[in-house]
Amino acid sequence: MGRMASYRRDLAVRASVDQGLLSPAEPVVALLDTAGIRASAAALTSAFAAVTDAHVLHAFAVKAAPLVPVLRLLHDAGLGVEVASPGELALARAAGIPPTDTVLDSPAKTPAELRQALALGIAVNADNLQELDRLDALVASAPTASPLGLRVNPQVGAGSIGALSTATATSKFGVALRDEGAREGVVQAYLDRPWLTRLHTHTGSQGVPLALMAEGVGEAYALAEEINHKAGRQQIDTLDIGGGLPVNFTSDEETPTYAEYARLLADTTPGLLDGRYRLVTEFGRSLLAKHGTVLARVEYTKTSGGRPIAVTHAGVQLATRTVYAPDSWPLRILAYDAEGRPRAGEPTVQDVAGPACFAGDLLATGRELPLLHPGDVVAVPDTGAYYFAHHYAYNSLPRPAIHGFTVGDDGTVAFSTVRKAQTTDEIVAEAGGAHADALVR
């Protein structure tokens, strides 16, 4: 699938230039490969179908790509959504996702958020025992069709990126199972609440190895078995095992795969997949990352300290994590000429910089690429999740347009607008333009 994705990307870059999506007037644009997204959704659903006959809701983590057309596409491909804020829930509803395919997670849900979810019948995973107390009152006050669960932290350890490791000893998420008395407290919480029928865990995402993810799931499964045994019935009927499949950012190869993870779960926790439990997954980055590409024109080139520098229009406003934490979030850079054709030439060590007014705004440092020239195009692949949909308004730089694309059998590229480029009038409005005199009255 990597070669086909690369082929489609090359055609889309050329077409973006030919059709004027990328131009001197519009020097940065983001692309989404519709076929690639559908292929990832199919790979996920088929991977779990191969190891279990249980009902599985694959709920896309909206935070990875909070774009209404993307949510609609994924739902058309058979997926639901996992939301973690009123804004994300509003996006899901705008995309037409039904409550039965929606899961609400968040460590800081307000009473109003919980009340809305229960009224709609959306599944809710409480983050802590205080939230369970809040749910007690809400469940007693009005009937609800919402399946309700609790998130637990198995405290199995961290991956290579601490900020994305959610099953550490001191993680802010869930009830920490290995703290003194905590496991007993969780069991009792379930025994006291017959309506509590789900159990949720999520070990982490990028930088977390599959074995650690599977270990966290295994701990949650063991807890569910313990609770059901002590309840004398199958009180917990659904295990939400989270998401977190890491993404390969070094090449077009999609690895690890959903099939590898599903087989690992079958090997390590076979009871999870024997049909007694419904399952929920919450994958995000792994569904979208490989299918998004940022394109930016090279505005200027220069040399500083003997090193060539290409100044482009893509930087910290789009690749915030990469700019601030380049060792954890390196991105590939692909070079194209001004007509959108792959640029040839001897590899030359150079920096690729963004447009923001601070020295650290670098997409890549000391990278070997064909020497870039003004008017050339740089493509930044693997940016379909947590990049161009999460704008950082440094220097009031505008949000770029996002276009989905499809490639016909004859190589023709068709684009559809996912999000229009932000205008300067919209920037002024968001910055309080209607209230210019508010502080001088």
N, C-alpha and C positions, 0 to 999 in steps of 0.2 A: 504494500500500500504506500510505502514511502516514495517509491519512484513515480507512481501515478500522481501523488500529491505534489511532488516537485515539478512534474510536467505541467500540471494545472496551474501551479503558482507562476511558472515562467510565462505561460500564456496570459495570465491575469495581469502581470506586471506590464507586459507589452501593451495589452489592451487598455490598461489604465492610462497610459501615455497617449495612445492613439485616440481614445475617446474623450480625452480632456479631463478625466477625473483627477489626475495629477498634472499640475501645470505650474508655471511661474506664479499664477494668481492663487492657486490651491497647492501649496508646496508640500503638504503632508496629507496622507489619506490612509485609512485602515480597511483591510479586506478580510472577508470571512468566506471560507470554502464550504459551500453548502453540502456538496457530496461528501467531503471529509467528515463533517459533523454527523451526517446521517450514518456514515460507516462506523464511527465510534459508538454511536448509540446502539447500532445493531451488534457490534462486538460485545458490548456490555450485556445486553439482554441475552444473547446467545451463550455467553460464557456461563452465566448462572443457570440458564435452562439446561445446560449440559450436565450439571452436577446436582440439580434438585428439581423435584416436581412441585415444590412449595410455591405459593403465591409470593411474588417479589414485586414490590414497588421500588423502582429506581427513581429516586427523587433528586433531580439536579440541584446542586447547591447554587442558588441564584447569585450569591455574592461573587462567584467566579466570572459571571458575564451578565450583569443586570440590564438586559436589553429585551424589550418585549417581543420583537420578532424572533429572537433566538429562543426564548421560552416557548413561543408558539411552534417553532420548528421542532424542538425537542419533544414537545407533547405530541405532535403529529407522528413522531418517531417512536412513541410509546412510553415516554418518560413523564414523571411528575416533577414536583419541585419541593425543595427544602428552603424555607425562608427564615430570616433571623431579624426582621425589623418590620414596622408598619409599611415602610417604603417598599421593601421587597415583596411583601404580601400584596400591596397595591399593584405592583408590576405583574405579579402572577395572575391576579384577577383580570387585569387589562388584557393579558394574553389568553384569557379564557380557560385557565386551568381550574378544574372543579375542586371543591374542598376535599373530596375523597382522595385526590392525588396530591394533596398539599400537607406538608409537615412543618410545624413551627418549632424552631430551636432558637434559643438566645439565653445568655446568662443574666439578662437584666430586663425581663418582661414586666411591663407595668400592669396594674389591674385592668386598665382599659384594653390593652393588647390581649390579655387572657380572656376577658369577657367577649371581645369580638371573635376570637378564635372558637370559643365554645359555642357561641351563637351560630357560627357558620358550619360547625361540625368538622373543623380542621383538627388533625392530630396534633397533640402538644406533648413535647418532652420537657418536663420540669428539670431545672438545672440543680436544684438543691432542696433541702427539707423545708426551708422557710417558704419556698414557692409551693410546695405541697400543702402547707397550711393555708396558703392563699387559695389554692384550688379547692380545698375542703369547703370553704364558704361559698365559692362560686358554684360548685357542683350541687350543693345543698339548696341553693337559691333558685336554680332553674335547670330543667332537664337539658341534656346535651347528647349529641351523637358523636362527639369527639372521642377518639381513642386517646388514652392518656398514659404517659410513661414517665420514667425518671432516668436522667443521665447519670452514669457512674464513671468514675475515673479509676481504671484498674492499676494505675501507678506502675506501669511496666517499664518506663524509661523513655529516653529521648532519642531522636534521630540526630542528623548532622546540623539541622537548623533549629536552634532552641525555640525561636519565636513561633514555630509551626508544630512544635511537639506538645500535644495536648494531654498526654498520659504520664507526665512527670510527677514527682512526689509533691510538688507545690503548684501544679496547674490550677488556673482559675476556673476550670470547667468541671462540672459534675461533682458528685459526692465521692470523696477519696476513700476507696475501699480498704486501704491498708492502714489508715489512721485508727488509733485505739477506739474500739467500740463502734466504728462506722459501719462495718458489714452487718453487725447485729441490728443496728439502727435501721438500715435499709430493709432488711428482711421484715422487721416489725412494721415498718411503714407500709409495706405491701399487705401484710396480714391484716392491718387495721383498715385498709382501703380496698374493698373487693373490686372497685371500679378501675384500679390501677393495673392495666393489662399489658403494658409494654415496658421494655428495658432498652436503654440506649447507651452506646459507647462510641467513641471516636478517638483513635490513638494519635492521629496527626496526618500530615500530608507530605509535601516535598521534603526530601531528606530522611524520611522514615522508611526503613526497609520492610519488605513484605512480611518477613518473619515476625517483626515486632508488631505489625498491624494484626497479624493472625493471632499472636499471643494475647493481645488486648481483647479481640473478639472471643477467644477461648475463655478468658476470665469472665466475661459477661454471660456467656452460655452457661458456665458452671454455676454462676449466681442464679440465673433463671431456673436451672434445675433444682437448686437448693430451695428457692422460694416455692416452687410448685410442689415439691415434696412436703414441705412444712405446711402448705395450705391444704394438702390432701386433694388437690385438683390442679388442672392446668390453668392457673390464674393468668400467668404471663403467656400470651398466645402469639406475640410478635416481638422479634428482636431487630432493633435498628442498629446496624453495624457500622454506620457512618460511611465515609468515603476515604479519600486520601491517597489513591494510587499515585505514586510519584511520576514525573514526566522527564523524559530524556531531552535535554536542551542542547545536546552536542551534535545531533545529526537528524536527518529526516526519519530515522528508524523509530517506530513506536514501541518502546520497551520501558518497563515491563508491561505485560498485557493483562487484560481482565481475565483471560483464560488461565493464565499462570496463577493469578491470585485466587480465583475460584477453585482451582485444583488444590492449591495449598490449603484452603479452608476445608475442603473435602477430606484431605489427608490428616489434618490436625484436629478438626472438630467435626467428625462425621455426623454426630447427633444434631448439629445445627441444621443440617440439610436433609434430614430424613423425613420431612413432611409434617412434623408436629408443630413447627413454628412458621408463621408468616415472617417474611423478611422485608426490611427496608434498607436501601443503600443511599448514600448521599455524596456521590462523586461530583466533582466540579471541574477542577483544572484539567484532569486527564481527558475529559470529554471535549474541551474546547481549545486547549493551548496550541496543539499542532496545526490547527486549522485557521489561525489568524496570522496576518502579516501586516506590519506597518511599512508603508512606502514613504520615503522622504527625499526631496531634491537636495543635492549638494549646492549650497549657495556660494560658498567661497572655499578656496584651498590656500593654505599657507604653510610655512615651515617655521618651527620654533625649537631652538636647541638642536637643530639638525634633524628633527622628526617632522614628517609631513602631517598636517592636520586637515581633515575635511570637516567643514562646519555645515551641519544639516539642520533641518527643521524638526527633527525628532529627538527628544532628550528627556529630561526629568519629568516633563508634563505628562508623558506617556509611559515611560519606563522607570518609574520612581524607585522601585525596589532595586533595579539593576544599578542605577546611578548611585544610590546611597549604600548599597551592600553588594558590590560587584562580585565578590568572591562567592557569595551564596547564590546569586542570581545572574550568572553570565548569559549573554545572548549571542547568537550567531549574527554576523553581518554578511549579506550577499551583495555583490557589486554589479550594477547594470549601467549601461551607457545612457545617454540622454534620450534615446529612442526606446528604452526599456528592454534592450537585449543584454544578455549576460556579458559583462565586460571581460575582455581578454587582456593578458599582459603579465609580466613577471610579478610575483608576489613582492609587495613592498611593505615594510613595517610602518604603520601609520596609526594615528588616533582618529576616531570618529566621534565628533562632538555634537552636542545639541545646541539649541538657540538661547538657552537661559543665561542670565547674567550672573553666573558664579562658576568658578574654575573647575568644580567637580562635575559639571554637566557633561559627562562622557558616556557614550554608549559602549565604546570599546577603546582600550588603551594598548598600544603596541601590537596591533593586530596585523597579520600578514594578509593583504588584499591586493588585487591589481590597483595600481595607483589611480585614485579618484580625481575627477576633474569637475570644475563648475558645470552645473547642469546635469551631471550624472544622477542616478537614482540608487539609493541604498535601500535594501529590503531587510527588515528585521523579522524573521520568522518566529514561530512558536509563541506568539504574543496574543493568542485568542482568548486567554483567560488572565484576569488580574492586570492587564496592561491598558490597552486603549479605551476600555470601558470604564476605567477608574481614573478619571482625569485629576491631575494635580495642577491647580491654577497658578503656578509660579509665573511671575511677570505678566499675569493676566493673559497668558497664551490661550488661544481658543481651543475648544474641543474639536477634533477633526471629524470629518464625515466618515461614516462606516458604511461599506457596501458589501453585500453578499454577492457571490458570483457562482455561475454554473458554466460548464464547458460542454459544448455540443460535440457530437461525434466528428464533426468536421473541424473542430478546434476553435469554433466561434465562441467568444466569451460574452455572456449576458450578465449585466449588473442590476442589482436592485438595492434601493436605499434602505438601510437599516436605521441610520440616524443622520440627520443633516449636520453639516458643519455649523459650529456656533458663530454667530455674528458679533461684531463689536457692539451693536445696540443691545444684544442680549447680555454681553459682559457688563455693560454699564448698568442695565436694569438689575442684574444680580448684585451689583456693588452698591445698591442704594441710590441709583440715579434719580428715582422719583422723590427722594427725600434729601436733596442736596442742601437745603437750608436747615435741616433738623438740629444741627449743633450750634447754629449761630443766631437763633431766635432770642 
